[in-house]
Amino acid sequence: MTAEKTIVCRCEEVTLGTIQDTVQTYCCSSREVKLRTRAGMGYCGGRTCRHVIDRVVAEITKEPIKDEVQLSYRSPIRPATFAVLGGGKHDNES
């Protein structure tokens, strides 16, 4: 397997080659790579791939990684009531 075919974002199946091509074509930041390729937008919310994407962008653009341009991620969670946690009825049940 070549480096270009290495999968960086497992959730969205985005390869290293796709990320590199996107950065070189559009001269974009990590956030723009995320929006153009969906890398970091899968079930994990970027927890497994965001650091790799940030490093690839930094290497190609020769810019240091800054906190404000790093990918943000959101955990795949949603609020639950104490009733649900205690085994009671769900909110949408009557």
PyMOL Python script that loads the backbone (N, CA, C, O; Angstrom):
from pymol import cmd

cmd.read_pdbstr("""\
ATOM      1  N   MET A   1       0.843  -1.166   0.000  1.00  0.00           N
ATOM      2  CA  MET A   1       0.000   0.000   0.000  1.00  0.00           C
ATOM      3  C   MET A   1       0.894   1.238   0.000  1.00  0.00           C
ATOM      4  O   MET A   1       1.839   1.325   0.785  1.00  0.00           O
ATOM      5  N   THR A   2       0.602   2.175  -0.863  1.00  0.00           N
ATOM      6  CA  THR A   2       1.393   3.397  -0.918  1.00  0.00           C
ATOM      7  C   THR A   2       0.908   4.389   0.125  1.00  0.00           C
ATOM      8  O   THR A   2      -0.196   4.261   0.654  1.00  0.00           O
ATOM      9  N   ALA A   3       1.731   5.363   0.411  1.00  0.00           N
ATOM     10  CA  ALA A   3       1.390   6.370   1.421  1.00  0.00           C
ATOM     11  C   ALA A   3       0.137   7.141   1.020  1.00  0.00           C
ATOM     12  O   ALA A   3      -0.657   7.516   1.882  1.00  0.00           O
ATOM     13  N   GLU A   4      -0.047   7.381  -0.266  1.00  0.00           N
ATOM     14  CA  GLU A   4      -1.213   8.137  -0.729  1.00  0.00           C
ATOM     15  C   GLU A   4      -2.516   7.400  -0.457  1.00  0.00           C
ATOM     16  O   GLU A   4      -3.565   8.027  -0.310  1.00  0.00           O
ATOM     17  N   LYS A   5      -2.460   6.075  -0.389  1.00  0.00           N
ATOM     18  CA  LYS A   5      -3.668   5.284  -0.164  1.00  0.00           C
ATOM     19  C   LYS A   5      -3.902   4.947   1.308  1.00  0.00           C
ATOM     20  O   LYS A   5      -4.856   4.249   1.650  1.00  0.00           O
ATOM     21  N   THR A   6      -3.025   5.447   2.172  1.00  0.00           N
ATOM     22  CA  THR A   6      -3.176   5.206   3.601  1.00  0.00           C
ATOM     23  C   THR A   6      -4.387   5.978   4.112  1.00  0.00           C
ATOM     24  O   THR A   6      -4.509   7.182   3.883  1.00  0.00           O
ATOM     25  N   ILE A   7      -5.268   5.285   4.796  1.00  0.00           N
ATOM     26  CA  ILE A   7      -6.470   5.932   5.317  1.00  0.00           C
ATOM     27  C   ILE A   7      -6.125   6.682   6.591  1.00  0.00           C
ATOM     28  O   ILE A   7      -5.620   6.100   7.551  1.00  0.00           O
ATOM     29  N   VAL A   8      -6.402   7.971   6.590  1.00  0.00           N
ATOM     30  CA  VAL A   8      -6.163   8.819   7.758  1.00  0.00           C
ATOM     31  C   VAL A   8      -7.429   8.895   8.599  1.00  0.00           C
ATOM     32  O   VAL A   8      -7.386   8.684   9.811  1.00  0.00           O
ATOM     33  N   CYS A   9      -8.546   9.194   7.965  1.00  0.00           N
ATOM     34  CA  CYS A   9      -9.830   9.283   8.663  1.00  0.00           C
ATOM     35  C   CYS A   9     -10.595   7.993   8.396  1.00  0.00           C
ATOM     36  O   CYS A   9     -11.148   7.799   7.313  1.00  0.00           O
ATOM     37  N   ARG A  10     -10.622   7.121   9.389  1.00  0.00           N
ATOM     38  CA  ARG A  10     -11.272   5.818   9.221  1.00  0.00           C
ATOM     39  C   ARG A  10     -12.783   5.944   9.102  1.00  0.00           C
ATOM     40  O   ARG A  10     -13.415   5.177   8.374  1.00  0.00           O
ATOM     41  N   CYS A  11     -13.358   6.887   9.799  1.00  0.00           N
ATOM     42  CA  CYS A  11     -14.822   7.029   9.783  1.00  0.00           C
ATOM     43  C   CYS A  11     -15.338   7.432   8.397  1.00  0.00           C
ATOM     44  O   CYS A  11     -16.350   6.907   7.931  1.00  0.00           O
ATOM     45  N   GLU A  12     -14.646   8.357   7.747  1.00  0.00           N
ATOM     46  CA  GLU A  12     -15.072   8.850   6.440  1.00  0.00           C
ATOM     47  C   GLU A  12     -14.233   8.281   5.294  1.00  0.00           C
ATOM     48  O   GLU A  12     -14.460   8.617   4.132  1.00  0.00           O
ATOM     49  N   GLU A  13     -13.265   7.421   5.621  1.00  0.00           N
ATOM     50  CA  GLU A  13     -12.387   6.773   4.650  1.00  0.00           C
ATOM     51  C   GLU A  13     -11.662   7.775   3.748  1.00  0.00           C
ATOM     52  O   GLU A  13     -11.624   7.611   2.529  1.00  0.00           O
ATOM     53  N   VAL A  14     -11.097   8.798   4.353  1.00  0.00           N
ATOM     54  CA  VAL A  14     -10.329   9.805   3.629  1.00  0.00           C
ATOM     55  C   VAL A  14      -8.859   9.414   3.688  1.00  0.00           C
ATOM     56  O   VAL A  14      -8.323   9.140   4.762  1.00  0.00           O
ATOM     57  N   THR A  15      -8.218   9.392   2.538  1.00  0.00           N
ATOM     58  CA  THR A  15      -6.823   8.954   2.464  1.00  0.00           C
ATOM     59  C   THR A  15      -5.853  10.118   2.625  1.00  0.00           C
ATOM     60  O   THR A  15      -6.225  11.286   2.509  1.00  0.00           O
ATOM     61  N   LEU A  16      -4.604   9.767   2.895  1.00  0.00           N
ATOM     62  CA  LEU A  16      -3.547  10.756   3.006  1.00  0.00           C
ATOM     63  C   LEU A  16      -3.376  11.499   1.690  1.00  0.00           C
ATOM     64  O   LEU A  16      -3.168  12.712   1.681  1.00  0.00           O
ATOM     65  N   GLY A  17      -3.462  10.784   0.588  1.00  0.00           N
ATOM     66  CA  GLY A  17      -3.338  11.409  -0.733  1.00  0.00           C
ATOM     67  C   GLY A  17      -4.409  12.454  -0.980  1.00  0.00           C
ATOM     68  O   GLY A  17      -4.129  13.509  -1.550  1.00  0.00           O
ATOM     69  N   THR A  18      -5.633  12.172  -0.558  1.00  0.00           N
ATOM     70  CA  THR A  18      -6.726  13.134  -0.725  1.00  0.00           C
ATOM     71  C   THR A  18      -6.459  14.391   0.092  1.00  0.00           C
ATOM     72  O   THR A  18      -6.686  15.504  -0.384  1.00  0.00           O
ATOM     73  N   ILE A  19      -5.983  14.220   1.307  1.00  0.00           N
ATOM     74  CA  ILE A  19      -5.692  15.369   2.164  1.00  0.00           C
ATOM     75  C   ILE A  19      -4.545  16.186   1.582  1.00  0.00           C
ATOM     76  O   ILE A  19      -4.616  17.414   1.538  1.00  0.00           O
ATOM     77  N   GLN A  20      -3.492  15.512   1.135  1.00  0.00           N
ATOM     78  CA  GLN A  20      -2.355  16.215   0.548  1.00  0.00           C
ATOM     79  C   GLN A  20      -2.758  16.975  -0.713  1.00  0.00           C
ATOM     80  O   GLN A  20      -2.372  18.130  -0.893  1.00  0.00           O
ATOM     81  N   ASP A  21      -3.526  16.336  -1.578  1.00  0.00           N
ATOM     82  CA  ASP A  21      -3.990  17.002  -2.795  1.00  0.00           C
ATOM     83  C   ASP A  21      -4.847  18.218  -2.484  1.00  0.00           C
ATOM     84  O   ASP A  21      -4.729  19.255  -3.137  1.00  0.00           O
ATOM     85  N   THR A  22      -5.704  18.084  -1.489  1.00  0.00           N
ATOM     86  CA  THR A  22      -6.582  19.193  -1.113  1.00  0.00           C
ATOM     87  C   THR A  22      -5.775  20.373  -0.591  1.00  0.00           C
ATOM     88  O   THR A  22      -6.040  21.517  -0.960  1.00  0.00           O
ATOM     89  N   VAL A  23      -4.793  20.107   0.263  1.00  0.00           N
ATOM     90  CA  VAL A  23      -3.966  21.186   0.819  1.00  0.00           C
ATOM     91  C   VAL A  23      -3.153  21.854  -0.285  1.00  0.00           C
ATOM     92  O   VAL A  23      -3.051  23.080  -0.320  1.00  0.00           O
ATOM     93  N   GLN A  24      -2.579  21.068  -1.178  1.00  0.00           N
ATOM     94  CA  GLN A  24      -1.765  21.636  -2.247  1.00  0.00           C
ATOM     95  C   GLN A  24      -2.608  22.403  -3.268  1.00  0.00           C
ATOM     96  O   GLN A  24      -2.173  23.440  -3.771  1.00  0.00           O
ATOM     97  N   THR A  25      -3.787  21.913  -3.573  1.00  0.00           N
ATOM     98  CA  THR A  25      -4.645  22.565  -4.564  1.00  0.00           C
ATOM     99  C   THR A  25      -5.235  23.863  -4.050  1.00  0.00           C
ATOM    100  O   THR A  25      -5.234  24.875  -4.750  1.00  0.00           O
ATOM    101  N   TYR A  26      -5.737  23.833  -2.827  1.00  0.00           N
ATOM    102  CA  TYR A  26      -6.466  24.983  -2.297  1.00  0.00           C
ATOM    103  C   TYR A  26      -5.664  25.788  -1.279  1.00  0.00           C
ATOM    104  O   TYR A  26      -6.145  26.821  -0.813  1.00  0.00           O
ATOM    105  N   CYS A  27      -4.444  25.344  -0.914  1.00  0.00           N
ATOM    106  CA  CYS A  27      -3.618  26.008   0.090  1.00  0.00           C
ATOM    107  C   CYS A  27      -4.466  26.327   1.320  1.00  0.00           C
ATOM    108  O   CYS A  27      -4.615  27.484   1.712  1.00  0.00           O
ATOM    109  N   CYS A  28      -5.011  25.277   1.912  1.00  0.00           N
ATOM    110  CA  CYS A  28      -6.003  25.474   2.960  1.00  0.00           C
ATOM    111  C   CYS A  28      -5.539  25.011   4.328  1.00  0.00           C
ATOM    112  O   CYS A  28      -4.536  24.310   4.466  1.00  0.00           O
ATOM    113  N   SER A  29      -6.294  25.422   5.330  1.00  0.00           N
ATOM    114  CA  SER A  29      -6.021  25.075   6.722  1.00  0.00           C
ATOM    115  C   SER A  29      -6.660  23.729   7.055  1.00  0.00           C
ATOM    116  O   SER A  29      -7.342  23.126   6.226  1.00  0.00           O
ATOM    117  N   SER A  30      -6.426  23.274   8.277  1.00  0.00           N
ATOM    118  CA  SER A  30      -7.026  22.017   8.728  1.00  0.00           C
ATOM    119  C   SER A  30      -8.538  22.084   8.690  1.00  0.00           C
ATOM    120  O   SER A  30      -9.201  21.118   8.314  1.00  0.00           O
ATOM    121  N   ARG A  31      -9.076  23.210   9.075  1.00  0.00           N
ATOM    122  CA  ARG A  31     -10.536  23.375   9.066  1.00  0.00           C
ATOM    123  C   ARG A  31     -11.092  23.278   7.644  1.00  0.00           C
ATOM    124  O   ARG A  31     -12.126  22.650   7.420  1.00  0.00           O
ATOM    125  N   GLU A  32     -10.408  23.896   6.694  1.00  0.00           N
ATOM    126  CA  GLU A  32     -10.864  23.830   5.309  1.00  0.00           C
ATOM    127  C   GLU A  32     -10.740  22.415   4.747  1.00  0.00           C
ATOM    128  O   GLU A  32     -11.586  21.980   3.965  1.00  0.00           O
ATOM    129  N   VAL A  33      -9.688  21.697   5.143  1.00  0.00           N
ATOM    130  CA  VAL A  33      -9.553  20.299   4.722  1.00  0.00           C
ATOM    131  C   VAL A  33     -10.735  19.501   5.253  1.00  0.00           C
ATOM    132  O   VAL A  33     -11.301  18.668   4.545  1.00  0.00           O
ATOM    133  N   LYS A  34     -11.098  19.756   6.481  1.00  0.00           N
ATOM    134  CA  LYS A  34     -12.239  19.076   7.092  1.00  0.00           C
ATOM    135  C   LYS A  34     -13.513  19.344   6.292  1.00  0.00           C
ATOM    136  O   LYS A  34     -14.286  18.422   6.031  1.00  0.00           O
ATOM    137  N   LEU A  35     -13.730  20.581   5.907  1.00  0.00           N
ATOM    138  CA  LEU A  35     -14.942  20.937   5.168  1.00  0.00           C
ATOM    139  C   LEU A  35     -14.931  20.401   3.738  1.00  0.00           C
ATOM    140  O   LEU A  35     -15.981  20.038   3.207  1.00  0.00           O
ATOM    141  N   ARG A  36     -13.765  20.347   3.113  1.00  0.00           N
ATOM    142  CA  ARG A  36     -13.690  19.898   1.718  1.00  0.00           C
ATOM    143  C   ARG A  36     -13.683  18.371   1.576  1.00  0.00           C
ATOM    144  O   ARG A  36     -14.164  17.841   0.575  1.00  0.00           O
ATOM    145  N   THR A  37     -13.141  17.667   2.571  1.00  0.00           N
ATOM    146  CA  THR A  37     -12.989  16.219   2.423  1.00  0.00           C
ATOM    147  C   THR A  37     -13.812  15.398   3.409  1.00  0.00           C
ATOM    148  O   THR A  37     -13.907  14.180   3.256  1.00  0.00           O
ATOM    149  N   ARG A  38     -14.404  16.027   4.407  1.00  0.00           N
ATOM    150  CA  ARG A  38     -15.150  15.392   5.488  1.00  0.00           C
ATOM    151  C   ARG A  38     -14.243  14.633   6.455  1.00  0.00           C
ATOM    152  O   ARG A  38     -14.736  13.901   7.313  1.00  0.00           O
ATOM    153  N   ALA A  39     -12.936  14.795   6.329  1.00  0.00           N
ATOM    154  CA  ALA A  39     -12.018  14.168   7.278  1.00  0.00           C
ATOM    155  C   ALA A  39     -12.226  14.802   8.648  1.00  0.00           C
ATOM    156  O   ALA A  39     -12.160  16.023   8.790  1.00  0.00           O
ATOM    157  N   GLY A  40     -12.474  13.981   9.637  1.00  0.00           N
ATOM    158  CA  GLY A  40     -12.727  14.487  10.979  1.00  0.00           C
ATOM    159  C   GLY A  40     -14.190  14.735  11.280  1.00  0.00           C
ATOM    160  O   GLY A  40     -14.525  15.264  12.340  1.00  0.00           O
ATOM    161  N   MET A  41     -15.069  14.358  10.356  1.00  0.00           N
ATOM    162  CA  MET A  41     -16.492  14.608  10.556  1.00  0.00           C
ATOM    163  C   MET A  41     -17.283  13.318  10.758  1.00  0.00           C
ATOM    164  O   MET A  41     -18.512  13.331  10.674  1.00  0.00           O
ATOM    165  N   GLY A  42     -16.607  12.219  11.018  1.00  0.00           N
ATOM    166  CA  GLY A  42     -17.276  10.934  11.181  1.00  0.00           C
ATOM    167  C   GLY A  42     -17.765  10.710  12.594  1.00  0.00           C
ATOM    168  O   GLY A  42     -17.932  11.654  13.366  1.00  0.00           O
ATOM    169  N   TYR A  43     -17.994   9.451  12.924  1.00  0.00           N
ATOM    170  CA  TYR A  43     -18.541   9.084  14.235  1.00  0.00           C
ATOM    171  C   TYR A  43     -17.642   9.508  15.391  1.00  0.00           C
ATOM    172  O   TYR A  43     -18.133   9.897  16.450  1.00  0.00           O
ATOM    173  N   CYS A  44     -16.348   9.436  15.194  1.00  0.00           N
ATOM    174  CA  CYS A  44     -15.441   9.786  16.297  1.00  0.00           C
ATOM    175  C   CYS A  44     -15.292  11.292  16.454  1.00  0.00           C
ATOM    176  O   CYS A  44     -14.755  11.755  17.461  1.00  0.00           O
ATOM    177  N   GLY A  45     -15.754  12.054  15.488  1.00  0.00           N
ATOM    178  CA  GLY A  45     -15.681  13.500  15.585  1.00  0.00           C
ATOM    179  C   GLY A  45     -14.272  14.049  15.461  1.00  0.00           C
ATOM    180  O   GLY A  45     -14.014  15.169  15.901  1.00  0.00           O
ATOM    181  N   GLY A  46     -13.369  13.307  14.885  1.00  0.00           N
ATOM    182  CA  GLY A  46     -12.010  13.776  14.676  1.00  0.00           C
ATOM    183  C   GLY A  46     -11.034  13.405  15.776  1.00  0.00           C
ATOM    184  O   GLY A  46      -9.883  13.840  15.742  1.00  0.00           O
ATOM    185  N   ARG A  47     -11.458  12.620  16.746  1.00  0.00           N
ATOM    186  CA  ARG A  47     -10.555  12.265  17.840  1.00  0.00           C
ATOM    187  C   ARG A  47      -9.387  11.415  17.382  1.00  0.00           C
ATOM    188  O   ARG A  47      -8.305  11.502  17.962  1.00  0.00           O
ATOM    189  N   THR A  48      -9.574  10.593  16.353  1.00  0.00           N
ATOM    190  CA  THR A  48      -8.490   9.712  15.919  1.00  0.00           C
ATOM    191  C   THR A  48      -7.640  10.297  14.801  1.00  0.00           C
ATOM    192  O   THR A  48      -6.500   9.867  14.622  1.00  0.00           O
ATOM    193  N   CYS A  49      -8.147  11.253  14.051  1.00  0.00           N
ATOM    194  CA  CYS A  49      -7.418  11.727  12.873  1.00  0.00           C
ATOM    195  C   CYS A  49      -7.023  13.194  12.908  1.00  0.00           C
ATOM    196  O   CYS A  49      -6.230  13.620  12.068  1.00  0.00           O
ATOM    197  N   ARG A  50      -7.529  13.970  13.821  1.00  0.00           N
ATOM    198  CA  ARG A  50      -7.295  15.412  13.754  1.00  0.00           C
ATOM    199  C   ARG A  50      -5.824  15.780  13.904  1.00  0.00           C
ATOM    200  O   ARG A  50      -5.371  16.736  13.276  1.00  0.00           O
ATOM    201  N   HIS A  51      -5.070  15.053  14.714  1.00  0.00           N
ATOM    202  CA  HIS A  51      -3.657  15.378  14.892  1.00  0.00           C
ATOM    203  C   HIS A  51      -2.858  15.084  13.620  1.00  0.00           C
ATOM    204  O   HIS A  51      -1.946  15.831  13.266  1.00  0.00           O
ATOM    205  N   VAL A  52      -3.205  14.003  12.946  1.00  0.00           N
ATOM    206  CA  VAL A  52      -2.525  13.669  11.691  1.00  0.00           C
ATOM    207  C   VAL A  52      -2.837  14.716  10.634  1.00  0.00           C
ATOM    208  O   VAL A  52      -1.942  15.148   9.908  1.00  0.00           O
ATOM    209  N   ILE A  53      -4.091  15.127  10.540  1.00  0.00           N
ATOM    210  CA  ILE A  53      -4.486  16.144   9.562  1.00  0.00           C
ATOM    211  C   ILE A  53      -3.752  17.452   9.841  1.00  0.00           C
ATOM    212  O   ILE A  53      -3.245  18.092   8.920  1.00  0.00           O
ATOM    213  N   ASP A  54      -3.695  17.847  11.106  1.00  0.00           N
ATOM    214  CA  ASP A  54      -2.978  19.078  11.473  1.00  0.00           C
ATOM    215  C   ASP A  54      -1.507  19.004  11.069  1.00  0.00           C
ATOM    216  O   ASP A  54      -0.950  19.977  10.560  1.00  0.00           O
ATOM    217  N   ARG A  55      -0.881  17.851  11.297  1.00  0.00           N
ATOM    218  CA  ARG A  55       0.541  17.696  10.962  1.00  0.00           C
ATOM    219  C   ARG A  55       0.772  17.710   9.456  1.00  0.00           C
ATOM    220  O   ARG A  55       1.748  18.295   8.986  1.00  0.00           O
ATOM    221  N   VAL A  56      -0.115  17.071   8.692  1.00  0.00           N
ATOM    222  CA  VAL A  56       0.020  17.063   7.232  1.00  0.00           C
ATOM    223  C   VAL A  56      -0.106  18.486   6.695  1.00  0.00           C
ATOM    224  O   VAL A  56       0.680  18.904   5.845  1.00  0.00           O
ATOM    225  N   VAL A  57      -1.078  19.215   7.185  1.00  0.00           N
ATOM    226  CA  VAL A  57      -1.267  20.605   6.740  1.00  0.00           C
ATOM    227  C   VAL A  57      -0.049  21.450   7.106  1.00  0.00           C
ATOM    228  O   VAL A  57       0.414  22.255   6.298  1.00  0.00           O
ATOM    229  N   ALA A  58       0.468  21.271   8.316  1.00  0.00           N
ATOM    230  CA  ALA A  58       1.637  22.046   8.757  1.00  0.00           C
ATOM    231  C   ALA A  58       2.869  21.724   7.912  1.00  0.00           C
ATOM    232  O   ALA A  58       3.641  22.624   7.583  1.00  0.00           O
ATOM    233  N   GLU A  59       3.060  20.459   7.561  1.00  0.00           N
ATOM    234  CA  GLU A  59       4.219  20.068   6.753  1.00  0.00           C
ATOM    235  C   GLU A  59       4.142  20.646   5.349  1.00  0.00           C
ATOM    236  O   GLU A  59       5.150  21.109   4.814  1.00  0.00           O
ATOM    237  N   ILE A  60       2.967  20.624   4.750  1.00  0.00           N
ATOM    238  CA  ILE A  60       2.822  21.095   3.372  1.00  0.00           C
ATOM    239  C   ILE A  60       2.879  22.616   3.303  1.00  0.00           C
ATOM    240  O   ILE A  60       3.535  23.174   2.423  1.00  0.00           O
ATOM    241  N   THR A  61       2.200  23.287   4.221  1.00  0.00           N
ATOM    242  CA  THR A  61       2.161  24.756   4.179  1.00  0.00           C
ATOM    243  C   THR A  61       3.365  25.400   4.843  1.00  0.00           C
ATOM    244  O   THR A  61       3.552  26.612   4.734  1.00  0.00           O
ATOM    245  N   LYS A  62       4.193  24.604   5.536  1.00  0.00           N
ATOM    246  CA  LYS A  62       5.374  25.098   6.252  1.00  0.00           C
ATOM    247  C   LYS A  62       5.008  26.111   7.330  1.00  0.00           C
ATOM    248  O   LYS A  62       5.805  26.986   7.668  1.00  0.00           O
ATOM    249  N   GLU A  63       3.806  25.987   7.860  1.00  0.00           N
ATOM    250  CA  GLU A  63       3.335  26.840   8.946  1.00  0.00           C
ATOM    251  C   GLU A  63       3.301  26.020  10.227  1.00  0.00           C
ATOM    252  O   GLU A  63       2.967  24.836  10.189  1.00  0.00           O
ATOM    253  N   PRO A  64       3.641  26.627  11.364  1.00  0.00           N
ATOM    254  CA  PRO A  64       3.539  25.893  12.625  1.00  0.00           C
ATOM    255  C   PRO A  64       2.075  25.633  12.977  1.00  0.00           C
ATOM    256  O   PRO A  64       1.182  26.381  12.582  1.00  0.00           O
ATOM    257  N   ILE A  65       1.856  24.574  13.715  1.00  0.00           N
ATOM    258  CA  ILE A  65       0.494  24.243  14.140  1.00  0.00           C
ATOM    259  C   ILE A  65       0.091  25.207  15.240  1.00  0.00           C
ATOM    260  O   ILE A  65       0.767  25.308  16.263  1.00  0.00           O
ATOM    261  N   LYS A  66      -1.000  25.908  15.032  1.00  0.00           N
ATOM    262  CA  LYS A  66      -1.510  26.855  16.020  1.00  0.00           C
ATOM    263  C   LYS A  66      -2.777  26.293  16.633  1.00  0.00           C
ATOM    264  O   LYS A  66      -3.543  25.599  15.964  1.00  0.00           O
ATOM    265  N   ASP A  67      -2.996  26.589  17.892  1.00  0.00           N
ATOM    266  CA  ASP A  67      -4.183  26.087  18.587  1.00  0.00           C
ATOM    267  C   ASP A  67      -5.466  26.528  17.919  1.00  0.00           C
ATOM    268  O   ASP A  67      -6.429  25.763  17.868  1.00  0.00           O
ATOM    269  N   GLU A  68      -5.502  27.757  17.400  1.00  0.00           N
ATOM    270  CA  GLU A  68      -6.754  28.259  16.843  1.00  0.00           C
ATOM    271  C   GLU A  68      -7.109  27.665  15.487  1.00  0.00           C
ATOM    272  O   GLU A  68      -8.257  27.772  15.055  1.00  0.00           O
ATOM    273  N   VAL A  69      -6.148  27.041  14.803  1.00  0.00           N
ATOM    274  CA  VAL A  69      -6.463  26.447  13.514  1.00  0.00           C
ATOM    275  C   VAL A  69      -6.574  24.932  13.576  1.00  0.00           C
ATOM    276  O   VAL A  69      -6.930  24.296  12.584  1.00  0.00           O
ATOM    277  N   GLN A  70      -6.275  24.357  14.714  1.00  0.00           N
ATOM    278  CA  GLN A  70      -6.411  22.916  14.829  1.00  0.00           C
ATOM    279  C   GLN A  70      -7.878  22.526  14.735  1.00  0.00           C
ATOM    280  O   GLN A  70      -8.771  23.302  15.073  1.00  0.00           O
ATOM    281  N   LEU A  71      -8.097  21.320  14.276  1.00  0.00           N
ATOM    282  CA  LEU A  71      -9.467  20.825  14.183  1.00  0.00           C
ATOM    283  C   LEU A  71     -10.088  20.728  15.561  1.00  0.00           C
ATOM    284  O   LEU A  71      -9.450  20.293  16.519  1.00  0.00           O
ATOM    285  N   SER A  72     -11.313  21.132  15.643  1.00  0.00           N
ATOM    286  CA  SER A  72     -12.039  20.917  16.889  1.00  0.00           C
ATOM    287  C   SER A  72     -12.857  19.645  16.713  1.00  0.00           C
ATOM    288  O   SER A  72     -13.206  19.276  15.591  1.00  0.00           O
ATOM    289  N   TYR A  73     -13.153  18.999  17.783  1.00  0.00           N
ATOM    290  CA  TYR A  73     -13.963  17.798  17.673  1.00  0.00           C
ATOM    291  C   TYR A  73     -15.022  17.804  18.755  1.00  0.00           C
ATOM    292  O   TYR A  73     -14.867  18.416  19.812  1.00  0.00           O
ATOM    293  N   ARG A  74     -16.087  17.113  18.460  1.00  0.00           N
ATOM    294  CA  ARG A  74     -17.186  17.001  19.405  1.00  0.00           C
ATOM    295  C   ARG A  74     -17.413  15.528  19.682  1.00  0.00           C
ATOM    296  O   ARG A  74     -17.497  14.711  18.765  1.00  0.00           O
ATOM    297  N   SER A  75     -17.506  15.215  20.919  1.00  0.00           N
ATOM    298  CA  SER A  75     -17.760  13.824  21.284  1.00  0.00           C
ATOM    299  C   SER A  75     -19.150  13.415  20.847  1.00  0.00           C
ATOM    300  O   SER A  75     -20.074  14.227  20.902  1.00  0.00           O
ATOM    301  N   PRO A  76     -19.322  12.174  20.412  1.00  0.00           N
ATOM    302  CA  PRO A  76     -20.645  11.725  19.953  1.00  0.00           C
ATOM    303  C   PRO A  76     -21.545  11.388  21.147  1.00  0.00           C
ATOM    304  O   PRO A  76     -21.864  10.224  21.392  1.00  0.00           O
ATOM    305  N   ILE A  77     -21.938  12.411  21.868  1.00  0.00           N
ATOM    306  CA  ILE A  77     -22.788  12.212  23.040  1.00  0.00           C
ATOM    307  C   ILE A  77     -23.999  13.118  22.959  1.00  0.00           C
ATOM    308  O   ILE A  77     -24.016  14.078  22.189  1.00  0.00           O
ATOM    309  N   ARG A  78     -24.996  12.818  23.745  1.00  0.00           N
ATOM    310  CA  ARG A  78     -26.145  13.701  23.876  1.00  0.00           C
ATOM    311  C   ARG A  78     -26.612  13.621  25.322  1.00  0.00           C
ATOM    312  O   ARG A  78     -26.369  12.618  25.993  1.00  0.00           O
ATOM    313  N   PRO A  79     -27.276  14.658  25.810  1.00  0.00           N
ATOM    314  CA  PRO A  79     -27.680  14.669  27.209  1.00  0.00           C
ATOM    315  C   PRO A  79     -28.707  13.589  27.523  1.00  0.00           C
ATOM    316  O   PRO A  79     -29.540  13.247  26.684  1.00  0.00           O
ATOM    317  N   ALA A  80     -28.639  13.061  28.728  1.00  0.00           N
ATOM    318  CA  ALA A  80     -29.600  12.060  29.188  1.00  0.00           C
ATOM    319  C   ALA A  80     -30.163  12.512  30.532  1.00  0.00           C
ATOM    320  O   ALA A  80     -29.462  13.130  31.334  1.00  0.00           O
ATOM    321  N   THR A  81     -31.416  12.201  30.765  1.00  0.00           N
ATOM    322  CA  THR A  81     -32.037  12.564  32.033  1.00  0.00           C
ATOM    323  C   THR A  81     -31.696  11.522  33.093  1.00  0.00           C
ATOM    324  O   THR A  81     -31.247  10.420  32.777  1.00  0.00           O
ATOM    325  N   PHE A  82     -31.916  11.887  34.349  1.00  0.00           N
ATOM    326  CA  PHE A  82     -31.678  10.939  35.433  1.00  0.00           C
ATOM    327  C   PHE A  82     -32.630   9.750  35.334  1.00  0.00           C
ATOM    328  O   PHE A  82     -32.282   8.639  35.735  1.00  0.00           O
ATOM    329  N   ALA A  83     -33.832   9.980  34.800  1.00  0.00           N
ATOM    330  CA  ALA A  83     -34.787   8.880  34.644  1.00  0.00           C
ATOM    331  C   ALA A  83     -34.237   7.820  33.694  1.00  0.00           C
ATOM    332  O   ALA A  83     -34.360   6.623  33.955  1.00  0.00           O
ATOM    333  N   VAL A  84     -33.642   8.251  32.612  1.00  0.00           N
ATOM    334  CA  VAL A  84     -33.062   7.304  31.649  1.00  0.00           C
ATOM    335  C   VAL A  84     -31.889   6.572  32.286  1.00  0.00           C
ATOM    336  O   VAL A  84     -31.750   5.359  32.130  1.00  0.00           O
ATOM    337  N   LEU A  85     -31.054   7.302  32.996  1.00  0.00           N
ATOM    338  CA  LEU A  85     -29.904   6.677  33.644  1.00  0.00           C
ATOM    339  C   LEU A  85     -30.325   5.691  34.724  1.00  0.00           C
ATOM    340  O   LEU A  85     -29.634   4.702  34.971  1.00  0.00           O
ATOM    341  N   GLY A  86     -31.457   5.960  35.370  1.00  0.00           N
ATOM    342  CA  GLY A  86     -31.955   5.078  36.426  1.00  0.00           C
ATOM    343  C   GLY A  86     -32.814   3.939  35.912  1.00  0.00           C
ATOM    344  O   GLY A  86     -33.321   3.142  36.701  1.00  0.00           O
ATOM    345  N   GLY A  87     -32.986   3.850  34.601  1.00  0.00           N
ATOM    346  CA  GLY A  87     -33.758   2.756  34.026  1.00  0.00           C
ATOM    347  C   GLY A  87     -35.238   3.070  33.897  1.00  0.00           C
ATOM    348  O   GLY A  87     -36.043   2.178  33.630  1.00  0.00           O
ATOM    349  N   GLY A  88     -35.594   4.308  34.081  1.00  0.00           N
ATOM    350  CA  GLY A  88     -37.004   4.704  33.953  1.00  0.00           C
ATOM    351  C   GLY A  88     -37.395   4.922  32.504  1.00  0.00           C
ATOM    352  O   GLY A  88     -36.705   4.487  31.582  1.00  0.00           O
ATOM    353  N   LYS A  89     -38.511   5.602  32.323  1.00  0.00           N
ATOM    354  CA  LYS A  89     -39.017   5.856  30.955  1.00  0.00           C
ATOM    355  C   LYS A  89     -38.118   6.885  30.256  1.00  0.00           C
ATOM    356  O   LYS A  89     -37.514   7.756  30.883  1.00  0.00           O
ATOM    357  N   HIS A  90     -38.063   6.742  28.929  1.00  0.00           N
ATOM    358  CA  HIS A  90     -37.335   7.710  28.110  1.00  0.00           C
ATOM    359  C   HIS A  90     -38.186   8.970  27.999  1.00  0.00           C
ATOM    360  O   HIS A  90     -39.397   8.938  28.221  1.00  0.00           O
ATOM    361  N   ASP A  91     -37.536  10.080  27.653  1.00  0.00           N
ATOM    362  CA  ASP A  91     -38.225  11.360  27.519  1.00  0.00           C
ATOM    363  C   ASP A  91     -39.364  11.324  26.506  1.00  0.00           C
ATOM    364  O   ASP A  91     -40.389  11.977  26.697  1.00  0.00           O
ATOM    365  N   ASN A  92     -39.182  10.553  25.419  1.00  0.00           N
ATOM    366  CA  ASN A  92     -40.187  10.555  24.370  1.00  0.00           C
ATOM    367  C   ASN A  92     -41.295   9.520  24.618  1.00  0.00           C
ATOM    368  O   ASN A  92     -42.218   9.416  23.809  1.00  0.00           O
ATOM    369  N   GLU A  93     -41.229   8.774  25.684  1.00  0.00           N
ATOM    370  CA  GLU A  93     -42.277   7.815  26.025  1.00  0.00           C
ATOM    371  C   GLU A  93     -43.312   8.462  26.920  1.00  0.00           C
ATOM    372  O   GLU A  93     -42.981   9.338  27.718  1.00  0.00           O
ATOM    373  N   SER A  94     -44.532   8.053  26.801  1.00  0.00           N
ATOM    374  CA  SER A  94     -45.597   8.617  27.655  1.00  0.00           C
ATOM    375  C   SER A  94     -45.858   7.744  28.840  1.00  0.00           C
ATOM    376  O   SER A  94     -46.717   8.060  29.663  1.00  0.00           O
TER     377      SER A  94
END
""", "prot")
cmd.dss("prot")
cmd.show_as("cartoon", "prot")
cmd.util.cbc("prot")
cmd.orient("prot")
